[in-house]
Amino acid sequence: MGTGPCRRQMEASLQELKSSQRMVPRAVHLPNCDRKGFYKRKQCKPSRGRKRGLCWCVDKYGMKLPGTDYLSGDLQCHLIPEGS
């Protein structure tokens, strides 16, 4: 896997998890990365029980695309232009 910004964020989050005293710190987000280490278009928080986690769309650098928070259904980030 590459060493893009997503990969660096994931490694920092994993280090935070390792050093944490809690079992599962809720504030830690593990990003969804591509093979080159950049962010995949769709990012989601983990689900809790039967409640689906919030998803949103980002560009390859992890910058959130405005108006893309989505709780249910299947968010189609690949259909949203990066410049929106």
Secondary structure as GFF3:
##gff-version 3
##sequence-region A 1 84
A	DSSP	alpha_helix	5	19	.	.	.	ID=ss1
A	DSSP	beta_strand	42	44	.	.	.	ID=ss2
A	DSSP	beta_strand	55	57	.	.	.	ID=ss3
A	DSSP	three_ten_helix	77	79	.	.	.	ID=ss4
###
